[in-house]
Amino acid sequence: MDAHCRWHGWPLDMSGIKFMSYIGAVPLEYFVDEYSMPGDRLEKFCFKCPIDGSLYMDPGNWVYKRTLHFVWPRALPGFSNQKTIGDVLEAFLGFAYMQAKYKPAWWGTEQREFIRLLELVLSKVYLHWHFFEEVSWVD
């Protein structure tokens, strides 16, 4: 990982999870529902993939924490900090992104379907709760 980071000019002063968390996000198409309008405010929160130009959105640590507790209530025992849980799920998504963009043949149908379902659940949690964004989702 260090050699890969050095080659790309990426920082070496963080853990692998923290590093990969900067890459992880959910494709924008998952956030479009029957109530969304083209050019809706979501697009201003997007990141553009430098490889294929697709748009990705980071829904926020509160979404990652809620999703983890809904989908895997016993996962990451002892982890309750919203930021840490967010970093773990973002890192997982970041790893999946790197696999999909650089080594797509390494993953089989099951792995790709798992990521697709995770991204779908994350987007549905966000779409369901985002209108409460003035509420502080703290630990």
C-alpha atoms as one frame of an Amber mdcrd trajectory, in Angstrom:
protein
   0.000   0.000   0.000   2.836   2.413   0.848   4.516   1.873  -2.545   1.192
   2.352  -4.334   0.521   5.565  -2.384   4.012   6.881  -3.068   3.698   6.134
  -6.796   0.391   8.055  -6.977   1.613  10.816  -4.689  -0.993   9.963  -2.060
  -0.399  10.637   1.643   1.369   8.044   3.759   0.494   9.430   7.183  -2.865
   7.666   7.595  -4.202   4.156   8.065  -5.369   2.087   5.111  -8.980   2.429
   6.242  -8.729   6.219   6.475  -6.974   6.405   3.112  -9.568   4.244   1.341
 -12.395   6.182   3.015 -11.469   9.189   0.872 -12.183   7.137  -2.245 -15.477
   5.555  -1.151 -18.830   6.977  -2.212 -22.108   5.855  -3.788 -22.997   6.354
  -7.482 -25.420   9.247  -7.936 -27.932   7.182  -9.895 -28.922   5.419  -6.659
 -30.052   8.736  -5.182 -32.478   9.526  -7.978 -36.008   8.492  -7.091 -39.512
   9.330  -8.268 -39.376  12.632  -6.343 -36.055  13.818  -7.782 -35.816  16.373
 -10.530 -32.968  16.557 -13.066 -30.303  18.897 -11.722 -31.674  18.520  -8.203
 -29.513  19.836  -5.359 -27.798  16.444  -4.963 -25.537  17.130  -7.934 -23.718
  19.891  -6.067 -22.589  17.308  -3.488 -21.098  14.980  -6.098 -17.599  13.894
  -6.997 -16.701  13.126 -10.594 -14.828   9.926 -11.415 -11.630  10.844 -13.285
 -11.787   7.561 -15.220 -15.290   7.500 -16.720 -16.865  10.797 -15.593 -19.629
   9.181 -13.548 -20.893  11.054 -10.488 -20.606   9.786  -6.905 -22.048  11.148
  -3.681 -20.949  10.783  -0.080 -24.237  10.698   1.857 -22.520  11.333   5.208
 -21.391   9.408   8.255 -24.853   9.434   9.825 -26.156   7.489   6.786 -23.349
   4.944   7.030 -23.984   4.418  10.740 -27.745   4.079  10.345 -27.318   1.689
   7.419 -24.836  -0.482   9.267 -27.150  -0.750  12.258 -30.147  -1.552  10.022
 -28.422  -4.098   7.799 -25.835  -5.637  10.155 -26.850  -4.752  13.721 -24.097
  -6.952  15.208 -21.330  -5.878  12.828 -18.341  -3.959  14.200 -19.017  -4.731
  17.849 -17.576  -2.047  20.057 -17.760   0.588  17.315 -20.244   3.304  18.159
 -18.507   6.425  16.894 -20.329   7.731  13.837 -17.144   8.989  12.154 -15.307
   5.686  12.607 -18.227   3.648  11.271 -18.471   6.063   8.349 -14.768   5.632
   7.605 -15.081   1.831   7.649 -18.007   1.756   5.215 -16.434   4.430   3.003
 -13.216   2.402   2.932 -15.169  -0.685   1.913 -16.844   1.293  -0.887 -13.466
   2.765  -1.843 -11.948  -0.681  -2.141 -14.911  -1.795  -4.286 -14.481   1.292
  -6.488 -10.778   0.577  -7.001 -11.564  -3.035  -7.874 -14.281  -2.033 -10.332
 -12.185   0.597 -12.081  -8.739  -1.041 -12.105  -9.254  -4.806 -11.718 -12.874
  -5.581 -12.686 -12.155  -9.232 -13.500 -11.001  -9.943  -9.922 -14.535  -9.842
  -8.517 -17.309 -12.246  -9.371 -21.020 -11.690  -9.781 -21.727 -12.181  -6.063
 -19.261  -9.517  -4.957 -20.549  -6.991  -7.487 -24.156  -7.723  -6.494 -23.297
  -7.292  -2.804 -21.799  -3.852  -3.501 -24.799  -2.901  -5.643 -27.189  -3.852
  -2.829 -25.120  -1.990  -0.224 -25.134   1.142  -2.404 -28.884   0.758  -2.893
 -29.544   0.474   0.846 -27.283   3.460   1.603 -29.152   5.575  -0.921 -32.565
   4.512   0.404 -31.570   5.370   3.969 -30.394   8.772   2.767 -33.509   9.415
   0.661 -35.751   8.409   3.565 -34.012  10.558   6.189 -32.406  13.481   4.310
 -35.357  15.812   4.874 -34.493  15.666   8.593 -30.995  16.979   7.873 -31.426
  19.825  10.344 -31.455  17.158  13.037 -28.017  16.455  14.433 -27.186  12.770
  13.920 -24.621  12.390  16.650 -23.606   9.338  18.650
